[in-house]
Amino acid sequence: MSQVRNEQTKLLAGNLDRLSSAFGIIGVVTPVIAWSYEFPTAPPATAKSVAFSLVWFAAAVVLHLMARHLLRRLRA
């Protein structure tokens, strides 16, 4: 039963890590690229939009750390 639990834990940790990558791309990478290439549909680079990106980045970091914490629970 321990091997099944380990595999389920690894699957959940992998999903959380992929979700954290998606949060980083959606909230940080996309706006930075839009601002650097001056896309007409990009929101203006104001303090509010930068703070919004920082919130997305923080959420990505939290999800990644949750995934790492889950992997520490693996049993031998």
N, C-alpha and C positions, 0 to 999 in steps of 0.2 A: 504494500500500500504506500510505502514511503516514496517509491519511484514515481508512482502516479501523481502524488502530491507535489513532488519536485518538478515534474514536467508541467503541471498546471501552474505552479508558481513561476516557472521560467516563461511560460506563455503569457501570463498576466504582466510580468515585468517587461517583456518585449513589447507588448501592446502599449503599455504606459510610456515606454521610451519612444516608440514611434509617434505617439500622440504628442509628446513633448517636442519632438522634431517638427511636427506639423504646426504646433503653436508658435515655435520660433520662426518658421518660414512665413506663416500668415501675419504675425504681429510685428516682426522685426525686419526680416529680409525684404519682404514685399514693399513696405513703406520706404525703406532706405533706398532701394533700387528706383522706386517711383520718384523720390526726391532727387536722387543723383542724376537721373535722365530727364528730369523736369517734365514728366508726363502731364498732360493737361487735366487728366482726371484724378491726379494725386491730391490728397488733402494738403493744405499748406503746412509747412513745417513749423508749427507753433509749439509753445510749451505744452499745451494740452495734448497735441498729437504725439509729441515725444513721450509724455507721461503715459499715454495710452500704450505705446510700444513697450515701455518699461514694464507695464503691468503684464503684457503678453509674455515678455521675457521672464519675468518672475514666475509666472504660471508654468512656463516651460521648465524652468529650473526645479520647481517644486515637484512636478511630475517625474522628472529624471531622478531626483533624489528619492522619491517614493519607490521607483523601480529598483534602485540600488538597495534600498532597505528591504524590499521583498526578497531579493537574491541572497541577502544575509541569512534569511530564514531557511535556506535549503538544508536538508538533512542528509547525512552520510549513509 
